[in-house]
């Protein structure tokens, strides 16, 4: 873009951004503000659909320094403005919005994913806060590794889930995702770049993890990795009684050497079919589940996963059968997944 054109664009943007009218931002930073209708509309809502907050502009940083400069400009200004980081907009309470302020599109960064090993930590991944968990999985699987704790939906940003908690079917064994982080790089509300961990700047470390983005923006997370399972056996079970459903779930997570993954969910009368992976049931069972959901308004589902490999391939069905023999299953389906 021609230098003169950039100057005109920046002038127009800054003229419309009232909070910034009395401060000076470098041309390099100012040119990364965008105020087109599409970008503003996208940054004005999130997955929760509970709030709509319209920002003055959207910021597309190219580097971590761009982000730090933006935040420091607000902090040192006589007229500070709101700033919110947006991963993929999956927050439910408007955390990724900034009314009359600036929404930072974290996806414009590309900090990358590195798989490393150390004698103290074992295998770990240094992951940009803007990265998606699906890309973390693809990268780590090239080394036969995977994070120990997940979310169900993998098209979420690392920084976004670590700002919330990150609950998964492995949480009963390994804790949520925030329990499996060695250290982070964070841009604080003052615009400072700080590396933090349990032993270094620990107050910031624990505040940012699960802090809903209110204590800093995560730009890098060092996450725990483990050997990825070679095969998994996945069981899905359907219940119509809530008390039985929760009792069985508690039984399964209490077993020694039990399942590697246990998660409960609801199937509502109007739930879309792919919301509970109906294709994994037979047509007859699928029709029965739909009928039960229509009759009761809601039925309950337990997903149970057991890892295995060549050494116990002959006994996996028996082992999993022992795990579930005490549960009160209405409908169930069992199948294998191979990596």
ZADO-1210 file (C-alpha; in nm, 4 decimals, padded with zeros to 6 digits):
<atoms>
<atom x="00.0000" y="00.0000" z="00.0000" code="UNK" pos="1"/>
<atom x="00.1303" y="00.3485" z="-00.0873" code="UNK" pos="2"/>
<atom x="00.2631" y="00.5471" z="00.2103" code="UNK" pos="3"/>
<atom x="00.0229" y="00.8347" z="00.1384" code="UNK" pos="4"/>
<atom x="-00.2724" y="00.5933" z="00.1286" code="UNK" pos="5"/>
<atom x="-00.1735" y="00.4510" z="00.4687" code="UNK" pos="6"/>
<atom x="-00.1557" y="00.7983" z="00.6167" code="UNK" pos="7"/>
<atom x="-00.5053" y="00.8791" z="00.4901" code="UNK" pos="8"/>
<atom x="-00.6429" y="00.5487" z="00.6233" code="UNK" pos="9"/>
<atom x="-00.4827" y="00.5973" z="00.9650" code="UNK" pos="10"/>
<atom x="-00.6087" y="00.9537" z="00.9816" code="UNK" pos="11"/>
<atom x="-00.9652" y="00.8433" z="00.9096" code="UNK" pos="12"/>
<atom x="-00.9510" y="00.5631" z="01.1660" code="UNK" pos="13"/>
<atom x="-00.8000" y="00.7709" z="01.4436" code="UNK" pos="14"/>
<atom x="-01.0455" y="01.0523" z="01.3781" code="UNK" pos="15"/>
<atom x="-01.3332" y="00.8111" z="01.4430" code="UNK" pos="16"/>
<atom x="-01.1737" y="00.6488" z="01.7463" code="UNK" pos="17"/>
<atom x="-01.2592" y="00.8975" z="02.0170" code="UNK" pos="18"/>
<atom x="-01.0588" y="00.7304" z="02.2977" code="UNK" pos="19"/>
<atom x="-00.7379" y="00.7761" z="02.1023" code="UNK" pos="20"/>
<atom x="-00.7800" y="01.1300" z="01.9721" code="UNK" pos="21"/>
<atom x="-00.5318" y="01.2733" z="02.2233" code="UNK" pos="22"/>
<atom x="-00.2552" y="01.0157" z="02.1847" code="UNK" pos="23"/>
<atom x="00.0064" y="00.9307" z="01.9281" code="UNK" pos="24"/>
<atom x="00.0475" y="00.5812" z="01.7878" code="UNK" pos="25"/>
<atom x="00.3231" y="00.4902" z="01.5444" code="UNK" pos="26"/>
<atom x="00.2226" y="00.4624" z="01.1809" code="UNK" pos="27"/>
<atom x="00.3294" y="00.0965" z="01.1818" code="UNK" pos="28"/>
<atom x="00.0889" y="00.0155" z="01.4666" code="UNK" pos="29"/>
<atom x="-00.1907" y="00.2464" z="01.3556" code="UNK" pos="30"/>
<atom x="-00.2040" y="00.0883" z="01.0110" code="UNK" pos="31"/>
<atom x="-00.3055" y="-00.2437" z="01.1698" code="UNK" pos="32"/>
<atom x="-00.6429" y="-00.1047" z="01.2834" code="UNK" pos="33"/>
<atom x="-00.9390" y="-00.2096" z="01.0700" code="UNK" pos="34"/>
<atom x="-01.2873" y="-00.0619" z="01.0870" code="UNK" pos="35"/>
<atom x="-01.4780" y="-00.2222" z="00.8003" code="UNK" pos="36"/>
<atom x="-01.8335" y="-00.3417" z="00.8657" code="UNK" pos="37"/>
<atom x="-01.7514" y="-00.7117" z="00.8334" code="UNK" pos="38"/>
<atom x="-01.4656" y="-00.7009" z="01.0874" code="UNK" pos="39"/>
<atom x="-01.6653" y="-00.4901" z="01.3341" code="UNK" pos="40"/>
<atom x="-01.9693" y="-00.7193" z="01.3117" code="UNK" pos="41"/>
<atom x="-01.7554" y="-01.0297" z="01.3634" code="UNK" pos="42"/>
<atom x="-01.5903" y="-00.8765" z="01.6703" code="UNK" pos="43"/>
<atom x="-01.9260" y="-00.7658" z="01.8176" code="UNK" pos="44"/>
<atom x="-02.0582" y="-01.1098" z="01.9100" code="UNK" pos="45"/>
<atom x="-01.9462" y="-01.4463" z="02.0388" code="UNK" pos="46"/>
<atom x="-02.0665" y="-01.8043" z="02.0662" code="UNK" pos="47"/>
<atom x="-02.2755" y="-01.7310" z="02.3750" code="UNK" pos="48"/>
<atom x="-02.4939" y="-01.4726" z="02.1944" code="UNK" pos="49"/>
<atom x="-02.5684" y="-01.3172" z="02.5341" code="UNK" pos="50"/>
<atom x="-02.4081" y="-00.9818" z="02.4628" code="UNK" pos="51"/>
<atom x="-02.3315" y="-00.7582" z="02.1689" code="UNK" pos="52"/>
<atom x="-02.0603" y="-00.5002" z="02.2256" code="UNK" pos="53"/>
<atom x="-01.9497" y="-00.2928" z="01.9278" code="UNK" pos="54"/>
<atom x="-01.5798" y="-00.1977" z="01.9229" code="UNK" pos="55"/>
<atom x="-01.4361" y="00.1100" z="01.7590" code="UNK" pos="56"/>
<atom x="-01.1849" y="-00.0970" z="01.5641" code="UNK" pos="57"/>
<atom x="-01.0281" y="-00.4382" z="01.5216" code="UNK" pos="58"/>
<atom x="-00.6516" y="-00.4773" z="01.5560" code="UNK" pos="59"/>
<atom x="-00.4548" y="-00.7294" z="01.3492" code="UNK" pos="60"/>
<atom x="-00.1075" y="-00.7675" z="01.5060" code="UNK" pos="61"/>
<atom x="00.1748" y="-00.9197" z="01.3058" code="UNK" pos="62"/>
<atom x="00.4065" y="-00.9644" z="01.6035" code="UNK" pos="63"/>
<atom x="00.3904" y="-00.9892" z="01.9814" code="UNK" pos="64"/>
<atom x="00.5563" y="-00.6471" z="01.9904" code="UNK" pos="65"/>
<atom x="00.2583" y="-00.5007" z="01.8039" code="UNK" pos="66"/>
<atom x="00.0277" y="-00.6325" z="02.0742" code="UNK" pos="67"/>
<atom x="00.2481" y="-00.5075" z="02.3578" code="UNK" pos="68"/>
<atom x="00.2723" y="-00.1647" z="02.1950" code="UNK" pos="69"/>
<atom x="-00.1056" y="-00.1404" z="02.1632" code="UNK" pos="70"/>
<atom x="-00.1665" y="-00.2270" z="02.5285" code="UNK" pos="71"/>
<atom x="00.1103" y="00.0021" z="02.6522" code="UNK" pos="72"/>
<atom x="-00.0363" y="00.2862" z="02.4430" code="UNK" pos="73"/>
<atom x="-00.3657" y="00.2492" z="02.6251" code="UNK" pos="74"/>
<atom x="-00.2054" y="00.2118" z="02.9685" code="UNK" pos="75"/>
<atom x="00.0104" y="00.5237" z="02.9335" code="UNK" pos="76"/>
<atom x="-00.2588" y="00.7326" z="02.7663" code="UNK" pos="77"/>
<atom x="-00.4502" y="01.0071" z="02.9444" code="UNK" pos="78"/>
<atom x="-00.7579" y="00.8480" z="02.7875" code="UNK" pos="79"/>
<atom x="-00.7207" y="00.4666" z="02.8128" code="UNK" pos="80"/>
<atom x="-00.9326" y="00.2466" z="02.5876" code="UNK" pos="81"/>
<atom x="-01.0660" y="-00.1063" z="02.6313" code="UNK" pos="82"/>
<atom x="-00.8796" y="-00.3973" z="02.4727" code="UNK" pos="83"/>
<atom x="-00.9993" y="-00.7569" z="02.4390" code="UNK" pos="84"/>
<atom x="-00.8220" y="-01.0537" z="02.2802" code="UNK" pos="85"/>
<atom x="-01.0318" y="-01.2676" z="02.0456" code="UNK" pos="86"/>
<atom x="-00.9264" y="-01.6211" z="01.9549" code="UNK" pos="87"/>
<atom x="-01.2126" y="-01.7817" z="01.7628" code="UNK" pos="88"/>
<atom x="-01.4963" y="-01.6095" z="01.9490" code="UNK" pos="89"/>
<atom x="-01.6117" y="-01.9133" z="02.1482" code="UNK" pos="90"/>
<atom x="-01.6521" y="-01.7267" z="02.4766" code="UNK" pos="91"/>
<atom x="-02.0042" y="-01.7241" z="02.6191" code="UNK" pos="92"/>
<atom x="-02.0064" y="-01.4083" z="02.8315" code="UNK" pos="93"/>
<atom x="-01.8677" y="-01.1400" z="02.6032" code="UNK" pos="94"/>
<atom x="-01.5072" y="-01.1755" z="02.7269" code="UNK" pos="95"/>
<atom x="-01.3737" y="-01.1287" z="02.3728" code="UNK" pos="96"/>
<atom x="-01.5557" y="-00.7981" z="02.3181" code="UNK" pos="97"/>
<atom x="-01.4546" y="-00.4386" z="02.3877" code="UNK" pos="98"/>
<atom x="-01.7298" y="-00.1803" z="02.3672" code="UNK" pos="99"/>
<atom x="-01.5963" y="00.1364" z="02.1976" code="UNK" pos="100"/>
<atom x="-01.2482" y="-00.0107" z="02.2277" code="UNK" pos="101"/>
<atom x="-01.0239" y="-00.2464" z="02.0345" code="UNK" pos="102"/>
<atom x="-01.0686" y="-00.6193" z="01.9705" code="UNK" pos="103"/>
<atom x="-00.7410" y="-00.7943" z="01.8936" code="UNK" pos="104"/>
<atom x="-00.7701" y="-01.0688" z="01.6332" code="UNK" pos="105"/>
<atom x="-00.5172" y="-01.3122" z="01.7753" code="UNK" pos="106"/>
<atom x="-00.5419" y="-01.5356" z="01.4679" code="UNK" pos="107"/>
<atom x="-00.3357" y="-01.2800" z="01.2752" code="UNK" pos="108"/>
<atom x="-00.0330" y="-01.3816" z="01.4816" code="UNK" pos="109"/>
<atom x="00.1568" y="-01.6935" z="01.3810" code="UNK" pos="110"/>
<atom x="00.3775" y="-01.7851" z="01.6744" code="UNK" pos="111"/>
<atom x="00.3861" y="-02.1493" z="01.5698" code="UNK" pos="112"/>
<atom x="00.4072" y="-02.4843" z="01.7517" code="UNK" pos="113"/>
<atom x="00.7331" y="-02.6455" z="01.8661" code="UNK" pos="114"/>
<atom x="00.7689" y="-02.9923" z="02.0171" code="UNK" pos="115"/>
<atom x="01.0574" y="-03.0138" z="02.2635" code="UNK" pos="116"/>
<atom x="01.2099" y="-03.2369" z="02.5293" code="UNK" pos="117"/>
<atom x="01.4086" y="-03.1659" z="02.8434" code="UNK" pos="118"/>
<atom x="01.5403" y="-03.3848" z="03.1231" code="UNK" pos="119"/>
<atom x="01.3359" y="-03.1930" z="03.3801" code="UNK" pos="120"/>
<atom x="01.0052" y="-03.1672" z="03.1920" code="UNK" pos="121"/>
<atom x="01.0078" y="-03.4552" z="02.9476" code="UNK" pos="122"/>
<atom x="00.8168" y="-03.3815" z="02.6280" code="UNK" pos="123"/>
<atom x="00.6337" y="-03.0520" z="02.6012" code="UNK" pos="124"/>
<atom x="00.4995" y="-02.8172" z="02.3387" code="UNK" pos="125"/>
<atom x="00.5674" y="-02.4447" z="02.3071" code="UNK" pos="126"/>
<atom x="00.2484" y="-02.3217" z="02.1488" code="UNK" pos="127"/>
<atom x="00.1351" y="-01.9775" z="02.0370" code="UNK" pos="128"/>
<atom x="-00.1755" y="-01.8548" z="02.2196" code="UNK" pos="129"/>
<atom x="-00.3510" y="-01.8045" z="01.8870" code="UNK" pos="130"/>
<atom x="-00.2992" y="-02.1646" z="01.7730" code="UNK" pos="131"/>
<atom x="-00.5900" y="-02.4085" z="01.7493" code="UNK" pos="132"/>
<atom x="-00.5872" y="-02.7331" z="01.9460" code="UNK" pos="133"/>
<atom x="-00.6527" y="-02.9266" z="01.6246" code="UNK" pos="134"/>
<atom x="-00.3223" y="-02.7921" z="01.4877" code="UNK" pos="135"/>
<atom x="-00.1480" y="-02.8739" z="01.8147" code="UNK" pos="136"/>
<atom x="-00.2726" y="-03.2322" z="01.7781" code="UNK" pos="137"/>
<atom x="-00.1631" y="-03.2593" z="01.4158" code="UNK" pos="138"/>
<atom x="00.1845" y="-03.1317" z="01.4987" code="UNK" pos="139"/>
<atom x="00.2406" y="-03.3408" z="01.8121" code="UNK" pos="140"/>
<atom x="00.1065" y="-03.6576" z="01.6479" code="UNK" pos="141"/>
<atom x="00.3944" y="-03.6355" z="01.4006" code="UNK" pos="142"/>
<atom x="00.6131" y="-03.7189" z="01.7015" code="UNK" pos="143"/>
<atom x="00.3759" y="-03.9807" z="01.8424" code="UNK" pos="144"/>
<atom x="00.2710" y="-03.7397" z="02.1177" code="UNK" pos="145"/>
<atom x="-00.0431" y="-03.5589" z="02.2311" code="UNK" pos="146"/>
<atom x="-00.1524" y="-03.3228" z="02.5116" code="UNK" pos="147"/>
<atom x="-00.2832" y="-03.5062" z="02.8178" code="UNK" pos="148"/>
<atom x="-00.6087" y="-03.3118" z="02.8514" code="UNK" pos="149"/>
<atom x="-00.8440" y="-03.1881" z="02.5829" code="UNK" pos="150"/>
<atom x="-01.1663" y="-03.0134" z="02.5021" code="UNK" pos="151"/>
<atom x="-01.4280" y="-03.1951" z="02.2930" code="UNK" pos="152"/>
<atom x="-01.4186" y="-02.9349" z="02.0164" code="UNK" pos="153"/>
<atom x="-01.0641" y="-02.8906" z="01.8891" code="UNK" pos="154"/>
<atom x="-01.1151" y="-02.5786" z="01.6760" code="UNK" pos="155"/>
<atom x="-01.0583" y="-02.3566" z="01.9798" code="UNK" pos="156"/>
<atom x="-00.7559" y="-02.1381" z="02.0489" code="UNK" pos="157"/>
<atom x="-00.5021" y="-02.2393" z="02.3105" code="UNK" pos="158"/>
<atom x="-00.5085" y="-01.8983" z="02.4786" code="UNK" pos="159"/>
<atom x="-00.8874" y="-01.8958" z="02.4830" code="UNK" pos="160"/>
<atom x="-00.9281" y="-02.2316" z="02.6551" code="UNK" pos="161"/>
<atom x="-00.6476" y="-02.1662" z="02.9045" code="UNK" pos="162"/>
<atom x="-00.8240" y="-01.8419" z="02.9933" code="UNK" pos="163"/>
<atom x="-01.1352" y="-02.0446" z="03.0786" code="UNK" pos="164"/>
<atom x="-01.0201" y="-02.3814" z="03.2099" code="UNK" pos="165"/>
<atom x="-01.0476" y="-02.6440" z="02.9392" code="UNK" pos="166"/>
<atom x="-01.2620" y="-02.9296" z="03.0680" code="UNK" pos="167"/>
<atom x="-01.2575" y="-03.2677" z="02.8963" code="UNK" pos="168"/>
<atom x="-01.3270" y="-03.6357" z="02.9486" code="UNK" pos="169"/>
<atom x="-00.9681" y="-03.6738" z="03.0732" code="UNK" pos="170"/>
<atom x="-01.0085" y="-03.4119" z="03.3479" code="UNK" pos="171"/>
<atom x="-01.0905" y="-03.6690" z="03.6161" code="UNK" pos="172"/>
<atom x="-00.7412" y="-03.8144" z="03.5610" code="UNK" pos="173"/>
<atom x="-00.5262" y="-03.5180" z="03.4609" code="UNK" pos="174"/>
<atom x="-00.7261" y="-03.2135" z="03.5613" code="UNK" pos="175"/>
<atom x="-00.8405" y="-02.9470" z="03.3145" code="UNK" pos="176"/>
<atom x="-00.6051" y="-02.8029" z="03.0544" code="UNK" pos="177"/>
<atom x="-00.4940" y="-02.5275" z="03.2937" code="UNK" pos="178"/>
<atom x="-00.3480" y="-02.7981" z="03.5218" code="UNK" pos="179"/>
<atom x="-00.1121" y="-02.9107" z="03.2457" code="UNK" pos="180"/>
<atom x="00.0820" y="-02.5937" z="03.1678" code="UNK" pos="181"/>
<atom x="00.4498" y="-02.5490" z="03.2607" code="UNK" pos="182"/>
<atom x="00.4832" y="-02.1800" z="03.1796" code="UNK" pos="183"/>
<atom x="00.3402" y="-01.8971" z="02.9709" code="UNK" pos="184"/>
<atom x="00.4370" y="-01.5730" z="02.8031" code="UNK" pos="185"/>
<atom x="00.1827" y="-01.3040" z="02.8872" code="UNK" pos="186"/>
<atom x="00.1314" y="-00.9415" z="02.7856" code="UNK" pos="187"/>
<atom x="00.0070" y="-00.7699" z="03.1003" code="UNK" pos="188"/>
<atom x="-00.2380" y="-00.4817" z="03.1293" code="UNK" pos="189"/>
<atom x="00.0609" y="-00.2467" z="03.1383" code="UNK" pos="190"/>
<atom x="00.1904" y="-00.3775" z="02.8086" code="UNK" pos="191"/>
<atom x="00.4811" y="-00.5645" z="02.9697" code="UNK" pos="192"/>
<atom x="00.6024" y="-00.8957" z="02.8264" code="UNK" pos="193"/>
<atom x="00.6299" y="-01.1409" z="03.1183" code="UNK" pos="194"/>
<atom x="00.7217" y="-01.5094" z="03.1313" code="UNK" pos="195"/>
<atom x="00.5511" y="-01.6810" z="03.4240" code="UNK" pos="196"/>
<atom x="00.5248" y="-02.0271" z="03.5797" code="UNK" pos="197"/>
<atom x="00.4514" y="-02.1912" z="03.9149" code="UNK" pos="198"/>
<atom x="00.7902" y="-02.0769" z="04.0423" code="UNK" pos="199"/>
<atom x="00.8397" y="-01.7537" z="03.8456" code="UNK" pos="200"/>
<atom x="00.5895" y="-01.4664" z="03.8615" code="UNK" pos="201"/>
<atom x="00.3500" y="-01.7243" z="04.0046" code="UNK" pos="202"/>
<atom x="00.0788" y="-01.4725" z="04.0995" code="UNK" pos="203"/>
<atom x="00.0412" y="-01.3793" z="03.7342" code="UNK" pos="204"/>
<atom x="00.0613" y="-01.7449" z="03.6260" code="UNK" pos="205"/>
<atom x="-00.2290" y="-01.8542" z="03.8444" code="UNK" pos="206"/>
<atom x="-00.4317" y="-01.5390" z="03.7740" code="UNK" pos="207"/>
<atom x="-00.4117" y="-01.5765" z="03.3965" code="UNK" pos="208"/>
<atom x="-00.5011" y="-01.9478" z="03.3942" code="UNK" pos="209"/>
<atom x="-00.8793" y="-01.9446" z="03.4116" code="UNK" pos="210"/>
<atom x="-00.8774" y="-01.5653" z="03.4461" code="UNK" pos="211"/>
<atom x="-01.1150" y="-01.5020" z="03.1506" code="UNK" pos="212"/>
<atom x="-00.8584" y="-01.2752" z="02.9864" code="UNK" pos="213"/>
<atom x="-00.8787" y="-01.0133" z="03.2621" code="UNK" pos="214"/>
<atom x="-00.5174" y="-01.0411" z="03.3849" code="UNK" pos="215"/>
<atom x="-00.3233" y="-01.0520" z="03.0605" code="UNK" pos="216"/>
<atom x="-00.3126" y="-01.1959" z="02.7104" code="UNK" pos="217"/>
<atom x="-00.1479" y="-01.5360" z="02.6632" code="UNK" pos="218"/>
<atom x="00.0941" y="-01.5317" z="02.3698" code="UNK" pos="219"/>
<atom x="00.2708" y="-01.8638" z="02.4396" code="UNK" pos="220"/>
<atom x="00.1954" y="-02.1668" z="02.6543" code="UNK" pos="221"/>
<atom x="00.4307" y="-02.4533" z="02.7368" code="UNK" pos="222"/>
<atom x="00.1998" y="-02.7519" z="02.7653" code="UNK" pos="223"/>
<atom x="00.2529" y="-03.1073" z="02.8900" code="UNK" pos="224"/>
<atom x="00.2737" y="-03.3815" z="02.6265" code="UNK" pos="225"/>
<atom x="00.2543" y="-03.7583" z="02.6618" code="UNK" pos="226"/>
<atom x="00.2805" y="-04.0585" z="02.4351" code="UNK" pos="227"/>
<atom x="-00.0282" y="-04.0732" z="02.2152" code="UNK" pos="228"/>
<atom x="-00.2381" y="-04.3902" z="02.2325" code="UNK" pos="229"/>
<atom x="-00.2082" y="-04.6193" z="01.9321" code="UNK" pos="230"/>
<atom x="-00.5671" y="-04.7418" z="01.9541" code="UNK" pos="231"/>
<atom x="-00.8779" y="-04.6584" z="02.1517" code="UNK" pos="232"/>
<atom x="-01.2016" y="-04.8410" z="02.2163" code="UNK" pos="233"/>
<atom x="-01.4967" y="-04.6067" z="02.2522" code="UNK" pos="234"/>
<atom x="-01.8261" y="-04.6951" z="02.4197" code="UNK" pos="235"/>
<atom x="-02.1364" y="-04.4782" z="02.4110" code="UNK" pos="236"/>
<atom x="-02.4205" y="-04.5491" z="02.6541" code="UNK" pos="237"/>
<atom x="-02.7678" y="-04.3949" z="02.6788" code="UNK" pos="238"/>
<atom x="-02.9771" y="-04.3446" z="02.9942" code="UNK" pos="239"/>
<atom x="-03.3236" y="-04.2108" z="03.0633" code="UNK" pos="240"/>
<atom x="-03.2791" y="-04.1828" z="03.4414" code="UNK" pos="241"/>
<atom x="-03.0501" y="-03.9030" z="03.5672" code="UNK" pos="242"/>
<atom x="-02.9703" y="-04.0635" z="03.9041" code="UNK" pos="243"/>
<atom x="-02.8557" y="-04.3865" z="03.7379" code="UNK" pos="244"/>
<atom x="-02.6577" y="-04.1895" z="03.4810" code="UNK" pos="245"/>
<atom x="-02.4612" y="-03.9930" z="03.7444" code="UNK" pos="246"/>
<atom x="-02.4120" y="-04.3000" z="03.9668" code="UNK" pos="247"/>
<atom x="-02.2578" y="-04.4933" z="03.6792" code="UNK" pos="248"/>
<atom x="-02.0393" y="-04.1998" z="03.5825" code="UNK" pos="249"/>
<atom x="-01.9045" y="-04.1744" z="03.9371" code="UNK" pos="250"/>
<atom x="-01.8445" y="-04.5508" z="03.9428" code="UNK" pos="251"/>
<atom x="-01.6433" y="-04.5434" z="03.6198" code="UNK" pos="252"/>
<atom x="-01.4137" y="-04.2588" z="03.7237" code="UNK" pos="253"/>
<atom x="-01.3448" y="-04.4277" z="04.0595" code="UNK" pos="254"/>
<atom x="-01.2016" y="-04.7475" z="03.9086" code="UNK" pos="255"/>
<atom x="-00.8328" y="-04.8300" z="03.9467" code="UNK" pos="256"/>
<atom x="-00.6751" y="-04.8769" z="03.6043" code="UNK" pos="257"/>
<atom x="-01.0128" y="-04.7770" z="03.4657" code="UNK" pos="258"/>
<atom x="-01.1120" y="-04.5817" z="03.1547" code="UNK" pos="259"/>
<atom x="-00.8888" y="-04.3111" z="03.0115" code="UNK" pos="260"/>
<atom x="-01.1828" y="-04.0890" z="02.9264" code="UNK" pos="261"/>
<atom x="-01.5300" y="-04.0536" z="03.0785" code="UNK" pos="262"/>
<atom x="-01.7726" y="-03.7803" z="02.9870" code="UNK" pos="263"/>
<atom x="-02.1428" y="-03.7278" z="03.0339" code="UNK" pos="264"/>
<atom x="-02.3704" y="-03.5175" z="02.8154" code="UNK" pos="265"/>
<atom x="-02.7359" y="-03.4459" z="02.7481" code="UNK" pos="266"/>
<atom x="-02.9329" y="-03.5309" z="02.4363" code="UNK" pos="267"/>
<atom x="-03.2200" y="-03.2885" z="02.4093" code="UNK" pos="268"/>
<atom x="-03.5396" y="-03.3342" z="02.2159" code="UNK" pos="269"/>
<atom x="-03.4282" y="-03.0766" z="01.9605" code="UNK" pos="270"/>
<atom x="-03.0564" y="-03.1580" z="01.9610" code="UNK" pos="271"/>
<atom x="-02.9102" y="-03.1893" z="01.6102" code="UNK" pos="272"/>
<atom x="-02.8274" y="-03.5498" z="01.5325" code="UNK" pos="273"/>
<atom x="-02.4544" y="-03.4885" z="01.4786" code="UNK" pos="274"/>
<atom x="-02.4382" y="-03.3233" z="01.8198" code="UNK" pos="275"/>
<atom x="-02.4248" y="-03.6718" z="01.9739" code="UNK" pos="276"/>
<atom x="-02.2662" y="-03.8641" z="01.6866" code="UNK" pos="277"/>
<atom x="-02.5778" y="-04.0628" z="01.6062" code="UNK" pos="278"/>
<atom x="-02.4010" y="-04.2312" z="01.3136" code="UNK" pos="279"/>
<atom x="-02.2180" y="-04.4505" z="01.5675" code="UNK" pos="280"/>
<atom x="-02.5447" y="-04.6223" z="01.6548" code="UNK" pos="281"/>
<atom x="-02.7448" y="-04.8576" z="01.4380" code="UNK" pos="282"/>
<atom x="-03.0467" y="-04.7103" z="01.2604" code="UNK" pos="283"/>
<atom x="-03.2725" y="-04.8956" z="01.5050" code="UNK" pos="284"/>
<atom x="-03.0895" y="-04.7607" z="01.8103" code="UNK" pos="285"/>
<atom x="-03.0814" y="-04.4101" z="01.6644" code="UNK" pos="286"/>
<atom x="-03.4578" y="-04.4188" z="01.6192" code="UNK" pos="287"/>
<atom x="-03.4987" y="-04.5415" z="01.9781" code="UNK" pos="288"/>
<atom x="-03.2785" y="-04.2615" z="02.1146" code="UNK" pos="289"/>
<atom x="-03.4769" y="-04.0031" z="01.9184" code="UNK" pos="290"/>
<atom x="-03.8010" y="-04.1519" z="02.0476" code="UNK" pos="291"/>
<atom x="-03.6781" y="-04.1426" z="02.4090" code="UNK" pos="292"/>
<atom x="-03.5580" y="-03.7831" z="02.3737" code="UNK" pos="293"/>
<atom x="-03.8942" y="-03.6812" z="02.2317" code="UNK" pos="294"/>
<atom x="-04.0792" y="-03.8644" z="02.5079" code="UNK" pos="295"/>
<atom x="-03.8746" y="-03.7362" z="02.8038" code="UNK" pos="296"/>
<atom x="-03.7454" y="-03.4092" z="02.6589" code="UNK" pos="297"/>
<atom x="-03.3923" y="-03.5188" z="02.7487" code="UNK" pos="298"/>
<atom x="-03.1891" y="-03.8395" z="02.7775" code="UNK" pos="299"/>
<atom x="-02.8350" y="-03.8813" z="02.9071" code="UNK" pos="300"/>
<atom x="-02.5220" y="-04.0106" z="02.7401" code="UNK" pos="301"/>
<atom x="-02.1958" y="-04.1475" z="02.8770" code="UNK" pos="302"/>
<atom x="-01.8878" y="-04.1760" z="02.6574" code="UNK" pos="303"/>
<atom x="-01.6152" y="-04.4092" z="02.7836" code="UNK" pos="304"/>
<atom x="-01.2755" y="-04.4586" z="02.6203" code="UNK" pos="305"/>
<atom x="-01.0017" y="-04.7108" z="02.6919" code="UNK" pos="306"/>
<atom x="-00.6568" y="-04.6910" z="02.5317" code="UNK" pos="307"/>
<atom x="-00.4796" y="-05.0053" z="02.4138" code="UNK" pos="308"/>
<atom x="-00.2103" y="-05.1306" z="02.1760" code="UNK" pos="309"/>
<atom x="-00.0748" y="-05.4527" z="02.0263" code="UNK" pos="310"/>
<atom x="00.0216" y="-05.5908" z="02.3673" code="UNK" pos="311"/>
<atom x="-00.3379" y="-05.6111" z="02.4917" code="UNK" pos="312"/>
<atom x="-00.5364" y="-05.6141" z="02.1701" code="UNK" pos="313"/>
<atom x="-00.6734" y="-05.9607" z="02.2492" code="UNK" pos="314"/>
<atom x="-00.8075" y="-05.8632" z="02.5918" code="UNK" pos="315"/>
<atom x="-00.9372" y="-05.5089" z="02.5420" code="UNK" pos="316"/>
<atom x="-01.3008" y="-05.6141" z="02.4964" code="UNK" pos="317"/>
<atom x="-01.2873" y="-05.8193" z="02.8155" code="UNK" pos="318"/>
<atom x="-01.1238" y="-05.5360" z="03.0107" code="UNK" pos="319"/>
<atom x="-01.3764" y="-05.2816" z="02.8927" code="UNK" pos="320"/>
<atom x="-01.6556" y="-05.5269" z="02.9668" code="UNK" pos="321"/>
<atom x="-01.5344" y="-05.5490" z="03.3275" code="UNK" pos="322"/>
<atom x="-01.5408" y="-05.1688" z="03.3492" code="UNK" pos="323"/>
<atom x="-01.9031" y="-05.1409" z="03.2404" code="UNK" pos="324"/>
<atom x="-02.0564" y="-05.4651" z="03.3710" code="UNK" pos="325"/>
<atom x="-02.2065" y="-05.2901" z="03.6749" code="UNK" pos="326"/>
<atom x="-02.3599" y="-05.0003" z="03.4858" code="UNK" pos="327"/>
<atom x="-02.7262" y="-04.9869" z="03.3890" code="UNK" pos="328"/>
<atom x="-02.7155" y="-04.9344" z="03.0146" code="UNK" pos="329"/>
<atom x="-03.0279" y="-04.8667" z="02.8131" code="UNK" pos="330"/>
<atom x="-02.8647" y="-04.8506" z="02.4711" code="UNK" pos="331"/>
<atom x="-02.4974" y="-04.8846" z="02.3971" code="UNK" pos="332"/>
<atom x="-02.2602" y="-04.8940" z="02.1038" code="UNK" pos="333"/>
<atom x="-01.8937" y="-04.9966" z="02.1023" code="UNK" pos="334"/>
<atom x="-01.6404" y="-04.9391" z="01.8302" code="UNK" pos="335"/>
<atom x="-01.2673" y="-04.8982" z="01.7748" code="UNK" pos="336"/>
<atom x="-01.0621" y="-04.6054" z="01.6558" code="UNK" pos="337"/>
<atom x="-00.7127" y="-04.6567" z="01.5160" code="UNK" pos="338"/>
<atom x="-00.4562" y="-04.3798" z="01.4899" code="UNK" pos="339"/>
</atoms>
